[in-house]
Amino acid sequence: MGFYDRWILPRLVDVAMRNRSAARYRSLIVPKACGTVLEIGIGSGLNLPFYDDGVEHLYGLDPSEQLLAMAGKKARAVAFPIDFIAHASEEIPLDDSSVDTVVMTWTLCSIADPVKALQELRRVIKPDGTLLFVEHGLAPEIRVQAWQQRFNPLWSKLTGGCNLNRKMDQLIRTAGFEFAELKSEYAEGPRPLSYMFSGRAQPALGQRP
């Protein structure tokens, strides 16, 4: 990992994700988490103030030790216990069917193998558990998609592997989830960067262990 990825990028991510639009999505999604919660890509901990008192224990997973150190400072203000895990999402060091809620906000775009990571989420979540998510991804309009494809190689390089062109609803379904709620829309900002998928999903009935 180079100097930029190790020291500069984590701080840029923290600043970039403090915007008003992101806060609105957090306020709609994160408070629904309850029980034992796993947050994938917890980053610098910007979701922490939005968790409600229904959370009993939070596992915060992120491959960046620098971002986890920033999240650790924010964790002092919450009432529930938190365990931070410096690990990639493709291999989650938790037992099968061990979490009630998985929270995933602007994370799936930057995971190297999103299908494998989602399958891991499917493994650790309880059969009646819930996946709460906000992700940006592939827009429905051909013209916007064309710009996303053009921008993606450079964008991914500058942002630590973030991709603009992933169809998030399709990825989540492929991993064995079914949607209880799904909303897709443009948020504030340039259209190639701002098409959002948000909602909640559950393990599909026919695929539960």
N, C-alpha and C positions, 0 to 999 in steps of 0.2 A: 504494500500500500504506500503510495507516494505522499509527499508533504501536503499537497492540495487535498487529496481525499481524506487524509488523517486529521488535519488541523483546520483547514479553511472551509471545506464543504460542510461539516457538521454545523458550524456557526451560520453559514449561509442558509442551510435548511431551516434552522431554528427561526431565523428572522423572516424568511419567506413564508412560513406557515403560520405566522401570527396575524394574518390579514382578517378583515371583517367577514368575508365570505366563508373562510374556513371555520371561524368561530361559530357562525350560524349553523353550519352542518354539524359541528361537534355538539352543539346544544340540543340538536334534534335527535342525535343517534346515541351518544355515549351514555346519557342518563338511563337508558333502557337496560344497561348491563346489570346483572345481579349474580349473587352466589360467588362461586369460584370463577374468576375471570382471567382469561389469557389475552393480553394485548400484543398483537403481532406488529413489529415495527414501532415500538413505543417512542423511539426517537428521543427528543429532549424533554418529553413528558408534558406536552401541551394539552393532552386530553385529561390529565389528572384532575384539574379543578372541576371538570364536568361530571365526574362519577358521583352517583347518588349514594345514600346510606344503605342501599340494598347489596352493595359489594361486601363480601366477607373476606376475600383474599384476592390479590392481584398478582399475576405473573407478568412481568414486562420483558418481552423478548426483543432484542435488537443486536445485529452483528457489530455495531459501532460502540466500542467502549467509551469513546469521547462523548457520544450522545447520551449514553447511559449515565455517565458522570453528571451531565447536566440535569437529567431526569431525577437523579438521586437528591439533588438540592430541592427540587420542587416537591419531592415525596415527603419532606418534613412537615408539610402543611395538611396532609390527609390523615384520616382517622384509622383507615384499615391497613393491615400489613401488606407489604409489597416485597416480592422477590424479583430482583433483576437478573436476567439471563443473557449473557453475551454469546449469542448463537445465531446461526442462520435458520431461516424458517423451513428449509427443506428437510431438516431433521430436528424435531422438537423434543427436548429431553424431558418429556412428561409421559405419564402412563396413559394407556387407552381409556377413553370415556372418563376422563378425570376433571373436565371443566364444564361449567354450566353455560358460560358465555364466552365467545371469542369476539374481540373488537379489532377491526382492521380499517385504518383510515389513511388513505394515500400511501399505501404500502405495496400493494400487488404490482404496481407499475415498475418497481425497481428490483423485484425478486428475480434472480437469474432463471429459476425453473418454477414458474407460477403454478403449474399443474401439480407438481410434486408437493409444493408448499400447501396448496389447498387440500390435497389428499392427506397430508399430515394434520391439518386442522380437522378434517373429517374423522381422523383416527382418535384425536384427543378429546373431542367434544362428546358430551353425553348424547344418547339417542334422542332425548327430548330437549337438547340444548339449542342455543341460538347463536347464529353468526350475524353480527352487526357490522355494517360496512359503509364506507364512503370512498369511492375510487374515481379517478379521472381516466378516460380512455377514448376509444375510437368513436368518433362522431358519426351520425347517420347520413349526413350529406356528403355526396361524392367529392364536391369541391373542397370541403374542409378536410376530408380524409386525405386528399392529394397533398395538401399542405402538411398534414401530420406526417405523412410518409417522407416528404422532403426534409422536414425539420428533424426527424427522429434520430438519425445518426449523430449529428452534432449535439443535439439536446441531451441524448443519452450520455455522451462523453462528458459534457459539462456538469451534469447533475448526478453523477455517481450511479448511472445505470437506469435512470427513469425512462420509461417508454411512453410515448403518446398514443400508440396505435394498438393497444390491446382491448379486445372486446370483453369487458369485465363480466357481464352477465353470462356470456357463453362459457367463460372459464369456470365460473362458480357452479353452473349447472353440470359441466363435464366432471367436476370433482365429486358429484354425488349429493348436491344440495338442491332443494326446491325453495322457491321464493314465497315468503309470507307477505312481504311488501317489497316493491321495486319501483323506484322513481329514477328517471333519467331526464336530464335537462342541462342547459348551459348555465353555468355560474357566471359571476363577474369575470371579466378579463378576455383576452384574445381567444377566439373560438377554437383554434387548434390545441389550446392548453386547458380548456375549461369545460369540456363535456363530462358531466358527473353521473355516476351510478351510485345510488344510495338505497338503503333499506335493511331488511333482515331476511335471513334464510335459515332453514332447518335441514337436518339430514333427511334425504328422500326416503320415504317409507319403504320402498322396495329394496333399498340398499343399506338399511340399518343392520348392524351386527346382530 
